[in-house]
Amino acid sequence: MKRKNYFIASLVSFLVISCEPLVTTFNDTEDAILYQANLINEYPAKKSVRVMTWNIRFGIARLDFFGDACGDKAIFSKGEVMVGLEGIAKKINETDVDIVLMQEVDIQSKRTSYLDQVQWLLNNTGMNYGAYASKIKTQIVPAEGYGRFDAGNLILSKWKLEDAIRHKLPLRGDQDALTQLFYLRRNVITAKVKMPGSPFYAVNAHLTAFATDDTKQKHISGFKNILDDIVSSGFNFVAGGDLNAIPPNATKTDYCLEDQCELGTYHTNKEPMHKEGAYFTEEITWLNELYGSYEPAITLEEYSMKESKHFTHSPGNKLLLDRKLDYLWTNTTWSNGETHQDATTLSDHIPVIATWIVE
């Protein structure tokens, strides 16, 4: 009780003296934040564009983290974060990708030593331009000593980005008001890629992982509606991200035992029987409309031939990949879709890369 009272007093004091809002809320649509590298390289137009999607786990690789694994650590040193970021930059440079759709990127967050990871990645890869949209921006988080927190979605491009927009997705409907205030505000970010002669849109999404109501369905629908609008406006797109959903032909839908921290926590007679974010049985058809409307980099046929080859996620510091959550989509054609499982040690998600055929 004393700890709670101390937090309330500190929170009131912060609200009185601060000129900034405690938690930043967002309009339905608003401008994303544009970045550029300190040194700009010139790139010609291409007939085939290499696209990557990657949830980078804010650069901490497979270190224990209280928020998504069974660890208890919340704050990381600059040295710890730099190890992860350097590995990520090396992978981007080695694969010579042209567009990167990146999730869980931190800027000026206490948990990652206030590094602006967007600017660092631009200055240490062959990418020129970035567009960033926060999924959470707070002056203080009332848990684990978090302090200032700004994390979100990022588009990196070799070509200039214009008309970069943050599209708000619905908040979780299964939370109380205080929890919801400090919780993630998911979004889809879009930007027009000004490749000479053939501009196109890049679209990046990170959908809810732990909602127990219909929020994820709303997020998937919102993502698809954005893609539909781009096509109806006469443009092509490359899109992707961490959708926190498994393919409709996945042979396993329950990962509660893999994700539990204490043996016997789930699949008991006690509620909840299933771990949030680990049970997909009731969600197995939720990506059907995306697969039916647009072209995935990894087709369902490819996925079914050898599922494990296309797994993109495993929890926390567990290196054995066990499910696919990350996707690339287009309204035209892909070739050479690959899941780069050699990057297993760099994040709890694996980059998916494919070549987009420009029409």
Buried (B, 14 or more C-beta within 10 A) or exposed (E): EEEEEEEEEEEEEEEEEEEEEBBEEBEEBEEBBBBBBEEEEEBEEBEEBBBBBBBBBBBBBBBEBEBBBBBEBBBBEEEBBBBBBBBBBBBBEEBEBBBBBBBBBBBBBBBBBBBBBBBBBBBBBBBBBBBBBBBBBBBBBBEBEBBBBBBBBBBBBBBBBEEBBBBBBBBBEBBEEEEBBBBBBBBBBBBBBBBEEBBBBBBBBBBBBBBBEEBBBBBBBBBBEBBEBBBEEEBBBBBBBBBBBBBBEBEEBBBBEBBBEEEEBBBEEEEEEBBEBBBBEEBBEBBEEBBEEBBBBBBBEBBEEEBEBBBBBBBBBBEEBBBBBBBBBBBBBBEEBBBBBEBBEBBBBBBBBBBBBBE
